[in-house]
Amino acid sequence: MKICLANINPKVGNKSKNIKKMKKIIEGEEADLYVFGELSLTGYICREEIFSLAESKEGESIKELQKISKEKNCGIIFGMPIEERKGVVYNSAVLVEQEKINIYNKNFLANFGPFEEKFYYKEGEDAPVFDTSHGKIGLCICYDIFFPELIKAFALKGADLIVCISASPTISKEYFEKVLPARAIENTVFMAYSNLVGEEEGLTFWGGSQIYDAKGNLIAKAEEYKEDYVICEIDFETLKEARIARPTLRNTKSSIFLDLFVTTKNLKDTSFLKEKY
C-alpha cells in the first residue's frame, strides 16, 4: 500500500481553495491513500465561524473529494467540521474511498492553553475501525493520540494502520514525536501522522508528517515548517513478525479495561456489570 502524508497550510474559512490544494497533490502523485491534517478543509482556528462552515456527511465538500477519489481510484483522509444537526458540530476525520464515506468524530477535545475546542465541538464517543480495499484503518485526531486506551481499542478491533490527523503547534512537537512511535510499538500497527503547517492567530503548526512501522521505526517524514508531502510504501505482511516478537495484542487483558471503566466512573456498586458481562 502506497500512502501520501501531506503538510498543508489551509486558508481559514476557504473550503474551495483548500480542496484545490488537496486536489493538486492527489493529481500530481501516485498513491493508494492520501492524508491531510486536522480541519484541513476549513483551517483550525475558525471559532464561531465553524457553525457556518460545517457540513453534513452529504455535503458538497465530501461529494467533491469523493469525486476525486473515484477519478483517482484512491482513498482520501482529511479533517472537517461535521454537523450532526443544526448547531451541533463534531471535529471529524473523513475517509472517502470511491463509494464509501467513513467518519470518525474526535473523542478527546483539547481545551487547555491556546486550545478552545470544547466551546465549539461535541465530543465523539466511538472507536470505529474502517474496512478499506487495502486493509483495516483506525482514525484519530491530534489530542486523541495521548489516550492509549483509544488507540488500543482500534488495534483490538483489527486495525493494522492507525492514522492520526493533527493541528499540532510547535509547543506540542516534542510530545508527538515521542508518543507516535510508542503507540506503534504498543499496538504493533503502522502509525501514520499528518499535521498542518503554517500560522493561525499566533499558533505555528510545524508540519513534519510522518509514519512509523510496528517496531516504532521511522519510515518516512515530510519537511518541517513548510508545505510538503512524503510518499512511502507499507507492507502489512511485516506485521506478523512484529506481533510474534512482541505479542501485545495477544497479551492484552480485557479485565483491565473494565477496571478502568469502573475507576473513571467512580462506581461503588458494580453488580450490574456482572450481570451484563
C-alpha positions in Angstrom: 0.0 0.0 0.0 1.4 3.4 -1.0 0.5 6.3 1.3 1.0 10.0 0.9 1.1 12.2 4.0 0.8 15.9 3.4 1.5 19.0 5.4 -0.7 21.7 4.0 -1.3 25.3 5.2 -5.1 25.7 4.8 -6.7 29.1 4.2 -9.0 29.7 7.1 -12.6 29.6 6.1 -11.9 29.0 2.4 -13.1 25.4 1.7 -12.8 25.6 -2.1 -9.2 26.8 -2.0 -8.3 24.1 0.4 -9.9 21.4 -1.7 -7.9 22.7 -4.7 -4.7 22.4 -2.7 -5.5 18.8 -1.8 -6.5 18.0 -5.3 -3.2 19.3 -6.7 -1.3 16.9 -4.5 -3.6 14.0 -5.3 -3.5 14.5 -9.0 0.3 15.1 -9.1 1.4 12.0 -7.3 0.6 8.3 -7.3 -0.6 6.7 -4.1 -3.4 4.5 -2.7 -4.2 6.7 0.2 -3.7 10.5 0.7 -3.8 12.0 4.2 -4.3 15.7 5.2 -4.4 17.2 8.6 -7.0 18.1 11.2 -9.6 20.5 9.9 -7.7 20.8 6.7 -10.9 21.6 4.8 -11.5 24.8 6.8 -8.4 25.7 8.8 -8.1 25.1 12.5 -9.0 28.4 14.2 -12.4 29.3 13.0 -14.2 29.9 16.3 -17.9 30.7 15.8 -17.5 30.6 12.0 -17.2 26.8 12.4 -21.0 26.6 12.6 -21.5 28.1 9.2 -18.6 26.2 7.7 -19.7 22.8 8.9 -21.5 20.4 6.6 -23.4 17.1 6.9 -21.9 13.9 5.5 -24.0 14.5 2.4 -22.4 18.0 2.0 -20.8 19.4 -1.2 -17.2 19.2 0.1 -17.3 15.4 0.8 -19.0 14.9 -2.6 -16.3 16.8 -4.3 -13.5 14.9 -2.6 -15.3 11.6 -3.2 -15.4 12.5 -7.0 -11.6 13.0 -6.9 -11.3 9.7 -5.1 -13.3 7.9 -7.8 -11.3 9.5 -10.6 -8.0 8.6 -9.0 -9.1 5.3 -7.6 -7.7 6.1 -4.2 -8.7 6.8 -0.6 -8.5 10.3 0.9 -8.4 11.2 4.6 -9.0 14.8 5.7 -10.3 16.8 8.6 -13.5 18.9 8.7 -16.4 20.0 10.9 -19.3 17.7 10.5 -22.8 18.9 11.5 -24.8 16.2 13.2 -27.8 18.5 13.4 -28.4 22.3 13.5 -25.8 23.8 15.8 -24.3 20.5 16.9 -20.8 20.0 15.3 -18.1 17.4 15.5 -14.4 17.8 14.8 -14.2 14.9 12.4 -11.8 12.9 10.3 -13.3 11.7 7.0 -12.1 8.8 4.9 -13.6 8.7 1.4 -12.9 5.8 -0.9 -14.9 5.7 -4.1 -18.4 4.8 -2.9 -17.6 4.7 0.8 -17.7 7.6 3.3 -16.3 6.8 6.7 -16.4 9.3 9.6 -14.6 9.4 12.9 -15.5 12.1 15.5 -12.8 13.3 17.8 -13.2 11.8 21.3 -10.8 14.0 23.2 -11.2 17.7 22.6 -8.2 19.9 23.5 -9.4 22.7 25.9 -6.3 24.0 27.6 -3.6 26.6 26.8 -4.4 28.0 23.4 -7.0 25.4 22.6 -10.7 26.0 22.8 -12.3 23.0 21.1 -15.0 22.3 23.8 -16.5 25.7 23.1 -17.4 24.7 19.6 -17.5 20.9 19.2 -19.3 18.0 20.6 -17.2 15.1 21.9 -17.2 11.8 19.9 -18.0 8.6 21.8 -16.9 5.8 19.4 -13.8 4.0 18.2 -14.7 2.7 14.8 -12.4 0.7 12.5 -13.0 1.0 8.8 -12.6 -1.7 6.2 -10.9 -0.4 3.1 -9.7 -2.0 -0.1 -6.2 -2.1 1.3 -6.9 -3.1 4.9 -8.5 -2.1 8.2 -7.8 1.5 9.3 -8.4 3.4 12.5 -8.6 7.1 12.6 -7.8 9.5 15.4 -7.4 13.3 15.7 -4.5 15.1 17.4 -5.0 15.1 21.2 -6.6 11.6 20.9 -3.2 10.1 20.5 -2.4 10.8 24.1 -5.0 8.4 25.3 -3.5 4.9 24.8 -6.8 3.2 25.6 -8.4 4.6 22.5 -5.5 3.5 20.2 -5.6 0.1 21.8 -9.3 -0.2 21.0 -8.6 0.4 17.3 -5.9 -2.3 17.4 -8.1 -4.8 19.2 -10.8 -4.2 16.7 -8.5 -5.2 13.9 -6.8 -2.0 12.7 -3.4 -2.6 11.0 -2.9 1.1 10.2 -3.9 3.9 12.5 -3.9 7.4 11.0 -3.7 10.5 13.3 -4.6 13.8 11.6 -3.4 16.8 13.6 -3.2 20.5 14.1 -0.2 20.5 16.4 1.7 23.7 17.1 5.4 23.9 17.9 4.7 23.6 21.7 3.5 20.1 21.2 6.1 18.8 18.6 8.3 17.1 21.2 5.4 15.2 22.7 4.0 13.9 19.4 7.4 12.6 18.2 7.7 10.6 21.4 4.2 9.3 21.6 3.7 8.3 17.9 6.4 5.5 17.9 5.2 4.4 21.3 1.7 3.8 20.1 3.0 1.9 17.1 5.1 -0.4 19.4 2.3 -0.8 22.0 -0.2 -2.0 19.4 2.0 -3.5 16.7 0.5 -1.3 14.0 1.6 1.2 11.4 1.2 4.6 12.9 0.7 7.5 10.3 0.6 11.2 11.2 -0.4 14.1 9.1 0.0 17.6 10.5 -1.0 21.1 9.4 1.7 23.7 8.7 1.8 27.5 8.8 0.4 30.1 11.2 -3.0 30.9 12.5 -3.5 33.6 15.1 -0.1 33.2 16.7 -0.2 29.4 16.6 2.6 27.9 14.4 1.9 24.4 13.1 5.1 22.5 12.4 4.1 20.0 9.7 6.5 17.1 9.8 4.0 14.4 8.7 5.5 11.0 9.3 4.9 7.3 9.6 6.3 4.5 11.8 6.3 0.7 11.4 5.1 -1.7 14.1 8.5 -1.7 15.8 8.5 2.0 16.2 11.0 2.7 13.4 10.5 6.0 11.4 9.8 5.0 7.8 9.4 8.5 6.2 8.9 12.1 7.3 7.9 15.3 5.4 9.7 18.6 5.9 9.0 20.7 9.0 7.7 24.3 8.9 6.9 24.2 5.1 4.2 22.7 2.9 5.5 19.3 1.8 4.4 15.7 1.5 6.1 12.3 1.7 5.1 9.1 -0.1 6.1 5.6 1.2 5.1 2.0 0.7 3.9 0.0 3.7 3.6 -3.8 3.7 1.1 -5.3 6.1 2.8 -8.7 5.9 5.6 -7.3 8.1 3.1 -7.0 11.0 3.2 -10.8 11.5 6.8 -10.8 12.5 6.3 -7.8 14.8 3.3 -9.4 16.5 5.1 -12.7 17.1 8.1 -10.9 18.5 6.1 -8.6 20.8 2.6 -10.1 21.4 1.0 -7.1 22.9 -2.4 -7.7 21.3 -2.4 -11.3 22.3 -1.5 -10.4 25.9 -4.0 -7.6 26.4 -6.3 -8.2 29.3 -9.8 -7.1 28.8 -10.4 -7.1 32.6 -8.1 -4.1 32.9 -10.4 -2.0 30.6 -13.4 -3.0 32.8 -11.5 -1.8 35.8 -10.6 1.4 34.0 -14.2 2.0 33.3 -15.2 1.4 36.9 -12.4 3.7 38.1 -13.2 6.6 35.8 -16.9 6.4 36.5 -16.1 6.2 40.3 -18.7 3.4 40.7 -19.3 1.8 44.0 -21.9 -0.8 43.1 -20.6 -2.9 40.2 -23.1 -5.7 40.5 -24.8 -4.6 37.2 -21.5 -5.2 35.4 -21.5 -8.9 36.5 -25.0 -9.3 35.1 -24.1 -7.6 31.8 -20.7 -9.2 31.2 
